[in-house]
Structure formats: C-alpha cells, structure tokens
Amino acid sequence: MHTTTHSPGSGGLGDGRKTPKKAALASCIGSVLEYYDFFIYGTAAALVFGKVFFPSSKPATGTLLSLATYGVAYVVRPIGAFFMGHLGDRYGRKRVLVLTVAGMGLATFLVGCLPTYADIGIWAPALLVMLRLLQGLAASGEQAGANSLSIEHSPDRQRSFYTSFTLVGTQAGLVIATALWLPLSSLPEHQLLSWGWRIPFWLSSVVAVAALVIRRKLDETPVFQKVAEEHEVLKVPVAELLHDHWANVLRVTLGALASTVSTIFAVYCLAFAVKTVKLDDTTMLWVLIATNVVALAAIPAWAKLADRIGRKPVFIFGAVGSGALMFAYLAAIASSRYVLIFAAAILMSGVVYSAQNGIWPALFSEMFPTRVRLSGVAIGTQIGFGIGGLAPTIADAIAGNGTGGWVPVAAMVFGFSLLAAIAIATSRETYATPLLEIDAPRAHHGRAGAAACPEPTRAGVG
C-alpha cells in the first residue's frame, strides 16, 4: 500500500505542504498555455484572420467566418472530453496533463506557420480549421485534469483556494496574450497581416516546454493511487458516470454556461468596439489587460471566501452579477467613453465574474467521486464551454445594426448566466465535506443496476 504523509484534516490524502503548491503551479502553468492559445486566437480572429484567411469575403462576412473558426474548437471539445476523461480516470491525471499541454503547444505553434489565402487559396482556412480542431481536442481535458490534480493534492478546508490557481492561470494567459498584441497592433497593416500576427503563436512553444517539464516531475495524486490499489479503477468510467451521476453532469454543463460572459467579453465585445463603434484597438486591449490583472487577485480571494462560507452562494453571485453587468459594459462601449468602459469591464469581468470563475473548479470537482471525477468535470464543462465558445458567433448573427445593436447580445449572456445559477442552486453544498467522504458512497451504493456497469479493474499509474 502506498504511504503518504499528510497535513491534518486532509481528506484528500495530501502528501505534505509542498505538494499542493506544486500541483497548483503545474495546473496554473498549463492553464496559462491553454488560455494564452485561445485568447491569441480569439484576438486574431477578431482583428486579423478575416483579412488573412477570408479576404474574398465582405468585411462583415470575413469577421463572422473568422469568429466561426474560433468557435469550432469548442464544438470538438465535448468529443475530446470523453476521450481525455477516460484516460484520466483509467490511467491517471498526470498522463492526461502531459498529453494536453503537448497537443495544445504543437497546434498553436503550427497556426503561426500557416500560409495565407493569398498563398494557397481555400486550403489556408481549411488548415486553420484543422489546427483549431486539434487545439480543441487537446484542451478538452486540460482544466478537468488540472482541477482533479489540484483538488486531490489539497487539504480539505483549502480545496477551493488551491484549485483556483487553475483559473489564475487562465487570466494570466489572457494578460500575456493581450500584452503581446499591444505592440503588434501598432504595426503598419501590411506588416501585421504578413508576419506580425504569427509571433504570439510561435512564442507559445516557450510556455509549452515549461509546462511539460513541470508536469513530468509531478507525482500522481494520492487518492487516485488509492483507487487503483484497491482495484476500483473502471474499464469504462463514463458508463458509471452517466448511469449514477448524470444529474451532476447536467448541473456542471448548465453551470459552465456562465463562461459566456468571458467569451463574449474577450471576442465579441472587442470586435464590436473596434469595428462597429470605431474605438482604438490598443486602448481596448488595455481594457482586457487591466481587467484580468484585477482578476488575478480577485479569483483566489473569492476562492478563500468559498472555503469559509460555501461554494454555492459565491458562484450564484458571480454568475448572475456578471451576466447582468454585461448590459452596463456594452452600453459603455456604445457610449465611446473610455472611463466608463474601463470601470464597467473591471467591475464585471475583473471582480464579479471572478466570483464564479474562481470557485467552479472545486464546486464541479466535488460533485464526483475520484474514479469518475475527471470524466464528469471534463464532459460537463466542455459541453457547457462548447456552447459558450459559440456565443461570439451567435452574438455576431443576432446583434442589431449600428452602435445600438448590442442589446440582444447582452440579453443572451444574462439568460445563460441565470440558467447557470439556477442549476448550481439545485446542487449539494460540499465545502465542508472531506474528499474521502465524497468517495465513500461508492462503498455502500448497493445499486440494482450495478451489472450494467463494467467491473473495476486495476490500471497503471504514472
């Protein structure tokens, strides 16, 4: 039997003081890469790709097509979640996290190497879509794997705090990606469209290598090792997941719709500000940076609060509040008043949205026992995030004409946020429940339909 030393009260069998921090760092840097990749792509889709890959289309059509390539990765992510979830619950969290970071890094680097429409015609956008699909497949298990790794290494009363660093990584990735776009956006247009836009994609390889080195040195989680040693690893984890935990998968899916605030903020709002309202693109990039610098502090702060008072009230406040504030932010953009834009953005995305964004990793992970945790979080979130990822494309299609056309978009975001809050309101509060107690019901489940699920079997760990 594997032995570990653990901190007092650590129902997750945490192996000492250093391991939770190492796990949080490994999760954080992977999220930096994931969201660096996705945000540089989103920015390029909003500002550049319409001209580079769809030059024969009208400007508005080119923007819509380029935003569609942004959303296509979210379509494939639910499919990848079944595969990545299976690997993570069958063979361990570490293997999935090495695979995801390698796939994301490779796909992003190759996007920067693509020839343009002027070089090879229709093959250029076709290859762009293929690499975007690879990005989506690789990313489909990233956050679920990172959350499982962090929560299973964390002391029970600090699970929300340590898992929140996965989301700190996402905000850091956005800050880094946006900061790189600042000097590029000031380039002459012919330089930006020929080589300038490629630089952020090539630089992703630096983060990918760092993430690979850190993750390869990290141990598998103690609770997964315990499940493996007790012969409770399932041949097909998703079978038990969908048989016994389908209601929580649905809750996670609906809860993940709160991400619509983020995708609309990062992609649609940028395109609306620069192309419709004709605001300065550099200033709008500074809005993104300022907002996410605030989020770097707000996310762990909200997570600490959730460790004290519970997950549900913090999540519900963040989801409903940020959804409602989308009206204020888009109205501020339409007014062309930069002071209002900065204030609304920081309040909506930097402060209020961080309340749900910082604690969903713990909230969702605690809905599932260890042997189906990665599958449950991956499948549920990726379906929800898939819908959220299509939101900029939907928004571009439903928005009205001119600077007043934002109202249907804000209403859509608020509707999704409200649905997410209602779903989480029906869930069980778990902030005070030790991780081993979350696993415990499996030992005396006694379900009549057990024969419908595969028998547990030992799986390799490493």
C-alpha positions as CSV (number, residue, x, y, z in Angstrom):
1,M,0.0,0.0,0.0
2,H,1.4,3.4,-0.9
3,T,2.0,5.5,2.1
4,T,1.9,9.3,2.4
5,T,2.4,11.9,5.0
6,H,-0.4,14.3,5.0
7,S,-1.4,17.5,6.7
8,P,-4.0,17.3,9.5
9,G,-7.6,17.2,8.2
10,S,-6.5,16.4,4.7
11,G,-9.3,14.1,3.5
12,G,-7.6,14.2,0.1
13,L,-4.5,12.4,1.5
14,G,-2.3,15.4,0.6
15,D,1.3,14.5,0.8
16,G,2.8,17.4,2.8
17,R,2.9,21.1,2.5
18,K,4.8,21.3,-0.8
19,T,2.7,19.0,-2.9
20,P,-0.4,21.2,-3.0
21,K,1.7,24.1,-4.1
22,K,3.5,22.1,-6.8
23,A,0.2,20.8,-8.0
24,A,-1.3,24.3,-8.1
25,L,1.7,25.5,-10.1
26,A,1.5,22.6,-12.6
27,S,-2.2,23.3,-13.0
28,C,-1.7,27.1,-13.3
29,I,1.0,27.0,-16.0
30,G,-1.0,24.6,-18.1
31,S,-3.9,26.9,-17.9
32,V,-1.6,29.8,-18.9
33,L,-0.8,27.9,-22.1
34,E,-4.4,26.9,-22.8
35,Y,-5.8,30.3,-22.5
36,Y,-2.8,32.1,-24.0
37,D,-3.5,29.9,-27.0
38,F,-7.2,30.5,-27.1
39,F,-7.0,34.3,-26.4
40,I,-4.3,35.0,-29.0
41,Y,-6.5,33.0,-31.4
42,G,-9.6,34.9,-30.3
43,T,-7.9,38.3,-30.8
44,A,-6.5,37.3,-34.1
45,A,-10.0,36.1,-35.2
46,A,-11.5,39.4,-34.2
47,L,-8.8,41.7,-35.7
48,V,-6.7,39.8,-38.4
49,F,-8.0,36.5,-39.7
50,G,-10.9,37.9,-41.7
51,K,-8.3,39.6,-43.9
52,V,-5.6,36.9,-43.9
53,F,-7.8,33.8,-44.4
54,F,-11.1,35.1,-45.8
55,P,-10.0,38.1,-48.0
56,S,-12.5,37.5,-50.8
57,S,-15.5,37.9,-48.4
58,K,-17.1,41.2,-47.4
59,P,-15.6,42.6,-44.2
60,A,-18.6,41.7,-42.1
61,T,-18.7,38.2,-43.6
62,G,-15.0,37.8,-43.1
63,T,-15.3,38.7,-39.4
64,L,-18.2,36.2,-39.0
65,L,-16.2,33.4,-40.7
66,S,-13.1,34.1,-38.6
67,L,-15.1,34.1,-35.4
68,A,-16.6,30.8,-36.5
69,T,-13.1,29.2,-36.7
70,Y,-12.7,30.4,-33.0
71,G,-15.9,28.6,-32.1
72,V,-15.2,25.4,-33.9
73,A,-12.7,24.3,-31.3
74,Y,-15.4,24.4,-28.7
75,V,-17.6,22.1,-30.8
76,V,-15.0,19.4,-30.8
77,R,-14.1,19.8,-27.1
78,P,-17.0,17.8,-25.8
79,I,-16.0,14.9,-28.0
80,G,-12.4,15.2,-26.7
81,A,-13.7,15.3,-23.2
82,F,-14.9,11.7,-23.4
83,F,-11.5,10.5,-24.6
84,M,-9.5,12.6,-22.1
85,G,-11.8,11.9,-19.3
86,H,-11.5,8.1,-20.0
87,L,-7.7,8.4,-20.0
88,G,-7.6,10.4,-16.8
89,D,-9.9,8.2,-14.8
90,R,-8.4,5.0,-16.2
91,Y,-4.6,5.7,-16.2
92,G,-4.2,8.8,-14.0
93,R,-4.3,12.6,-14.0
94,K,-0.6,13.1,-14.9
95,R,-0.7,11.3,-18.2
96,V,-3.6,13.4,-19.4
97,L,-1.9,16.7,-18.4
98,V,1.3,15.8,-20.3
99,L,-0.8,14.9,-23.4
100,T,-2.9,18.1,-23.3
101,V,-0.1,20.5,-23.0
102,A,1.9,18.9,-25.8
103,G,-1.1,18.9,-28.1
104,M,-2.1,22.5,-27.4
105,G,1.5,23.7,-27.8
106,L,2.0,22.0,-31.1
107,A,-1.3,23.1,-32.6
108,T,-0.7,26.7,-31.7
109,F,2.8,26.8,-33.0
110,L,1.7,25.4,-36.3
111,V,-1.1,28.1,-36.7
112,G,1.7,30.6,-36.8
113,C,3.4,28.7,-39.6
114,L,0.3,28.6,-41.9
115,P,0.4,30.0,-45.4
116,T,-2.3,32.6,-46.1
117,Y,-5.3,32.6,-48.5
118,A,-3.1,34.6,-50.9
119,D,-0.6,31.8,-50.9
120,I,-2.6,28.6,-51.2
121,G,-6.3,29.7,-51.6
122,I,-9.0,27.7,-49.8
123,W,-6.5,25.3,-48.3
124,A,-5.4,28.1,-45.9
125,P,-8.7,28.4,-44.0
126,A,-9.1,24.6,-44.2
127,L,-5.8,24.0,-42.5
128,L,-6.6,26.7,-39.9
129,V,-9.8,24.9,-39.0
130,M,-7.9,21.6,-38.7
131,L,-5.4,23.0,-36.3
132,R,-8.2,24.7,-34.4
133,L,-9.8,21.3,-34.0
134,L,-6.6,19.9,-32.7
135,Q,-6.4,22.7,-30.2
136,G,-9.9,21.9,-29.0
137,L,-9.2,18.2,-28.7
138,A,-6.0,18.8,-26.7
139,A,-7.6,21.4,-24.4
140,S,-10.7,19.3,-23.7
141,G,-9.1,17.5,-20.7
142,E,-6.8,20.3,-19.6
143,Q,-8.8,22.1,-16.9
144,A,-10.6,19.0,-15.7
145,G,-7.3,17.2,-15.3
146,A,-5.7,20.2,-13.7
147,N,-8.6,20.6,-11.3
148,S,-8.5,16.9,-10.4
149,L,-4.8,17.1,-9.8
150,S,-5.1,20.2,-7.6
151,I,-8.1,19.1,-5.5
152,E,-6.7,15.6,-4.9
153,H,-3.5,17.1,-3.5
154,S,-5.2,19.8,-1.4
155,P,-6.1,19.9,2.3
156,D,-9.8,19.6,2.6
157,R,-10.5,23.1,4.0
158,Q,-8.4,24.8,1.3
159,R,-9.6,22.9,-1.8
160,S,-11.2,25.9,-3.4
161,F,-8.1,28.1,-2.8
162,Y,-5.7,25.7,-4.4
163,T,-7.9,24.8,-7.3
164,S,-8.5,28.4,-8.0
165,F,-4.9,28.7,-9.4
166,T,-6.1,26.8,-12.4
167,L,-8.2,29.9,-13.2
168,V,-5.5,32.3,-12.1
169,G,-3.6,30.7,-15.0
170,T,-6.3,31.4,-17.4
171,Q,-6.3,35.1,-16.5
172,A,-2.5,35.2,-16.7
173,G,-2.7,33.6,-20.1
174,L,-5.0,36.3,-21.3
175,V,-2.8,39.1,-19.8
176,I,0.3,37.7,-21.5
177,A,-1.5,37.2,-24.8
178,T,-3.1,40.6,-24.8
179,A,0.2,42.3,-23.8
180,L,1.8,40.7,-26.8
181,W,-0.8,42.1,-29.1
182,L,-0.3,45.7,-27.9
183,P,2.9,46.3,-29.9
184,L,1.7,44.3,-32.8
185,S,-1.5,46.3,-33.1
186,S,0.6,49.4,-33.8
187,L,2.4,47.8,-36.7
188,P,1.6,49.0,-40.2
189,E,-1.2,46.9,-41.5
190,H,0.9,45.1,-44.2
191,Q,3.4,44.1,-41.6
192,L,0.7,42.9,-39.2
193,L,-1.0,40.8,-41.8
194,S,2.2,39.3,-43.3
195,W,4.3,38.3,-40.3
196,G,3.3,40.3,-37.1
197,W,0.3,38.2,-36.2
198,R,2.4,35.0,-36.3
199,I,4.7,36.0,-33.4
200,P,2.3,35.2,-30.5
201,F,1.6,31.8,-31.9
202,W,5.3,30.9,-32.2
203,L,6.0,32.1,-28.6
204,S,3.5,29.6,-27.2
205,S,6.2,26.9,-27.5
206,V,8.1,28.5,-24.6
207,V,5.2,28.1,-22.2
208,A,4.5,24.5,-23.6
209,V,8.1,23.4,-22.9
210,A,8.0,24.9,-19.3
211,A,4.6,23.2,-18.6
212,L,5.9,19.8,-19.9
213,V,9.0,19.9,-17.7
214,I,7.0,20.8,-14.5
215,R,4.2,18.2,-15.1
216,R,6.5,15.3,-15.9
217,K,8.1,15.8,-12.4
218,L,4.9,15.8,-10.5
219,D,3.6,12.7,-8.7
220,E,0.2,11.1,-9.4
221,T,-2.5,12.1,-6.8
222,P,-2.7,10.0,-3.6
223,V,-6.5,9.5,-3.9
224,F,-6.2,8.1,-7.5
225,Q,-3.3,5.8,-6.4
226,K,-5.6,4.6,-3.6
227,V,-8.4,3.9,-6.0
228,A,-6.0,2.0,-8.3
229,E,-4.5,0.0,-5.4
230,E,-8.0,-1.0,-4.2
231,H,-8.8,-2.3,-7.7
232,E,-11.6,0.3,-8.2
233,V,-10.4,1.9,-11.4
234,L,-13.1,1.3,-14.1
235,K,-12.5,-0.1,-17.6
236,V,-15.1,2.4,-18.9
237,P,-15.5,5.2,-16.3
238,V,-18.1,7.1,-18.4
239,A,-20.5,4.1,-18.1
240,E,-20.8,4.6,-14.3
241,L,-20.6,8.3,-14.7
242,L,-23.7,8.5,-17.0
243,H,-25.5,5.8,-15.0
244,D,-25.1,7.1,-11.5
245,H,-24.0,10.8,-11.8
246,W,-25.9,12.1,-14.9
247,A,-27.7,14.7,-12.8
248,N,-24.4,16.3,-11.7
249,V,-23.1,16.1,-15.3
250,L,-26.1,18.1,-16.3
251,R,-25.6,20.6,-13.5
252,V,-22.0,21.1,-14.5
253,T,-23.0,21.5,-18.1
254,L,-25.5,24.2,-17.3
255,G,-23.2,25.8,-14.7
256,A,-20.5,26.1,-17.3
257,L,-22.8,28.3,-19.4
258,A,-21.6,31.2,-17.1
259,S,-18.5,31.2,-19.3
260,T,-20.5,33.0,-21.9
261,V,-19.5,36.2,-20.1
262,S,-15.9,35.5,-20.7
263,T,-16.1,34.6,-24.4
264,I,-18.3,37.5,-25.3
265,F,-16.1,39.9,-23.3
266,A,-12.9,38.7,-24.9
267,V,-14.0,38.2,-28.5
268,Y,-17.4,39.8,-29.5
269,C,-17.0,42.9,-27.3
270,L,-13.6,43.6,-28.8
271,A,-14.8,43.2,-32.4
272,F,-17.9,45.4,-31.5
273,A,-15.7,48.1,-30.0
274,V,-13.1,48.3,-32.8
275,K,-15.2,47.6,-35.9
276,T,-18.6,48.9,-35.1
277,V,-18.1,51.7,-32.6
278,K,-14.6,52.5,-34.1
279,L,-12.8,52.7,-30.8
280,D,-9.0,52.5,-30.6
281,D,-7.9,48.8,-30.7
282,T,-4.8,49.4,-28.5
283,T,-7.0,51.0,-25.8
284,M,-9.4,48.2,-25.9
285,L,-6.6,45.7,-25.5
286,W,-5.6,47.7,-22.4
287,V,-9.1,47.2,-21.1
288,L,-8.6,43.4,-21.3
289,I,-5.2,43.6,-19.5
290,A,-6.5,45.8,-16.7
291,T,-9.5,43.7,-16.1
292,N,-7.5,40.4,-15.9
293,V,-4.8,41.9,-13.7
294,V,-7.6,42.6,-11.2
295,A,-8.9,39.1,-11.7
296,L,-5.5,37.6,-10.7
297,A,-6.1,38.9,-7.2
298,A,-9.9,38.5,-7.1
299,I,-10.0,34.8,-8.0
300,P,-8.1,33.4,-5.1
301,A,-9.8,35.9,-2.8
302,W,-13.2,34.6,-3.8
303,A,-11.9,31.1,-3.5
304,K,-10.8,31.7,0.1
305,L,-14.3,33.0,0.8
306,A,-15.9,29.9,-0.7
307,D,-13.7,27.8,1.6
308,R,-15.3,29.6,4.5
309,I,-19.0,30.1,3.6
310,G,-19.6,27.6,0.8
311,R,-19.4,27.2,-3.0
312,K,-23.0,27.9,-4.0
313,P,-23.5,31.5,-2.7
314,V,-20.3,32.7,-4.2
315,F,-20.9,31.0,-7.6
316,I,-24.5,32.2,-7.9
317,F,-23.5,35.8,-7.0
318,G,-20.7,35.7,-9.6
319,A,-22.8,34.2,-12.4
320,V,-25.9,36.4,-12.0
321,G,-24.0,39.6,-11.2
322,S,-21.6,39.4,-14.2
323,G,-24.4,38.4,-16.6
324,A,-26.4,41.5,-15.5
325,L,-23.3,43.8,-15.8
326,M,-22.9,42.8,-19.5
327,F,-25.6,45.4,-20.2
328,A,-23.5,48.0,-18.5
329,Y,-20.3,47.1,-20.3
330,L,-21.8,47.0,-23.8
331,A,-23.6,50.3,-23.1
332,A,-20.3,51.8,-22.0
333,I,-18.7,50.7,-25.3
334,A,-21.6,52.1,-27.3
335,S,-21.1,55.5,-25.4
336,S,-17.4,55.6,-26.6
337,R,-16.5,56.9,-23.1
338,Y,-13.3,55.1,-22.1
339,V,-13.6,55.8,-18.4
340,L,-17.0,54.1,-18.3
341,I,-15.6,51.2,-20.4
342,F,-12.7,50.6,-18.0
343,A,-14.9,50.9,-14.9
344,A,-17.6,48.5,-16.3
345,A,-15.1,46.0,-17.6
346,I,-13.2,45.8,-14.3
347,L,-16.4,45.5,-12.2
348,M,-18.0,42.9,-14.5
349,S,-15.1,40.7,-15.5
350,G,-12.4,41.5,-13.1
351,V,-14.3,41.5,-9.8
352,V,-17.8,39.9,-10.1
353,Y,-17.2,37.3,-12.8
354,S,-14.2,36.1,-10.8
355,A,-16.5,35.0,-8.0
356,Q,-17.9,32.1,-10.1
357,N,-14.8,31.7,-12.1
358,G,-12.5,31.2,-9.1
359,I,-14.6,28.5,-7.4
360,W,-16.1,26.4,-10.1
361,P,-13.0,24.1,-10.2
362,A,-13.7,23.0,-6.6
363,L,-17.5,23.1,-6.9
364,F,-17.7,20.9,-10.1
365,S,-14.9,18.5,-9.0
366,E,-16.6,17.9,-5.6
367,M,-19.7,16.7,-7.4
368,F,-18.0,13.4,-8.4
369,P,-16.1,10.6,-6.7
370,T,-12.4,10.1,-7.6
371,R,-12.9,7.2,-10.1
372,V,-15.2,9.3,-12.4
373,R,-14.1,12.9,-11.4
374,L,-12.0,13.8,-14.4
375,S,-14.7,12.4,-16.8
376,G,-17.5,14.1,-15.0
377,V,-15.9,17.6,-15.0
378,A,-14.4,17.2,-18.5
379,I,-17.6,16.2,-20.2
380,G,-19.9,18.6,-18.3
381,T,-17.7,21.6,-18.6
382,Q,-16.7,21.0,-22.3
383,I,-20.4,20.8,-23.4
384,G,-21.1,24.0,-21.5
385,F,-18.0,25.7,-22.6
386,G,-18.7,24.5,-26.2
387,I,-22.0,26.5,-26.1
388,G,-20.1,29.4,-24.5
389,G,-17.5,29.2,-27.2
390,L,-20.1,29.6,-29.9
391,A,-21.5,32.6,-28.2
392,P,-19.4,35.2,-30.2
393,T,-20.6,33.7,-33.4
394,I,-24.2,33.7,-32.3
395,A,-23.8,37.2,-31.0
396,D,-22.5,38.4,-34.3
397,A,-25.5,36.9,-36.0
398,I,-28.2,38.2,-33.6
399,A,-26.8,41.7,-33.0
400,G,-28.6,44.6,-34.5
401,N,-27.2,47.2,-36.8
402,G,-25.0,50.1,-35.5
403,T,-23.9,51.0,-32.0
404,G,-27.3,50.2,-30.5
405,G,-27.3,46.6,-31.7
406,W,-25.7,45.1,-28.6
407,V,-28.9,44.7,-26.6
408,P,-29.8,41.2,-27.9
409,V,-26.3,40.1,-27.1
410,A,-26.4,41.3,-23.5
411,A,-29.8,39.6,-23.1
412,M,-28.4,36.3,-24.4
413,V,-25.5,36.5,-21.9
414,F,-27.7,37.3,-19.0
415,G,-30.1,34.4,-19.9
416,F,-27.2,31.9,-20.0
417,S,-25.8,33.3,-16.7
418,L,-29.2,33.0,-15.0
419,L,-29.6,29.4,-16.2
420,A,-26.1,28.5,-14.8
421,A,-27.1,30.0,-11.4
422,I,-30.3,28.1,-11.2
423,A,-28.6,24.8,-12.0
424,I,-26.0,25.3,-9.2
425,A,-28.7,26.3,-6.8
426,T,-30.0,22.7,-7.0
427,S,-26.7,21.1,-6.2
428,R,-25.3,19.8,-2.9
429,E,-23.1,22.1,-0.8
430,T,-19.7,20.3,-0.3
431,Y,-17.3,22.9,1.1
432,A,-17.2,21.2,4.5
433,T,-17.3,17.6,3.2
434,P,-13.9,15.8,3.2
435,L,-12.9,14.4,-0.1
436,L,-12.9,10.8,1.2
437,E,-16.5,11.2,2.3
438,I,-17.4,12.3,-1.3
439,D,-15.8,9.0,-2.4
440,A,-17.4,7.0,0.4
441,P,-20.9,6.4,-1.0
442,R,-19.5,4.1,-3.7
443,A,-18.6,1.6,-1.0
444,H,-22.2,1.0,0.0
445,H,-24.1,2.1,-3.1
446,G,-25.8,-1.2,-3.5
447,R,-27.5,-0.2,-6.7
448,A,-29.5,-2.8,-8.5
449,G,-28.2,-1.7,-11.8
450,A,-24.5,-2.4,-11.0
451,A,-24.4,-5.2,-13.6
452,A,-24.9,-2.6,-16.3
453,C,-21.5,-1.1,-15.5
454,P,-18.1,-2.6,-16.1
455,E,-16.4,-4.3,-13.2
456,P,-13.5,-2.2,-11.7
457,T,-10.0,-3.2,-12.7
458,R,-6.5,-2.1,-11.8
459,A,-5.0,0.4,-14.1
460,G,-1.4,1.6,-14.4
461,V,-0.5,4.8,-12.6
462,G,2.4,7.0,-13.6
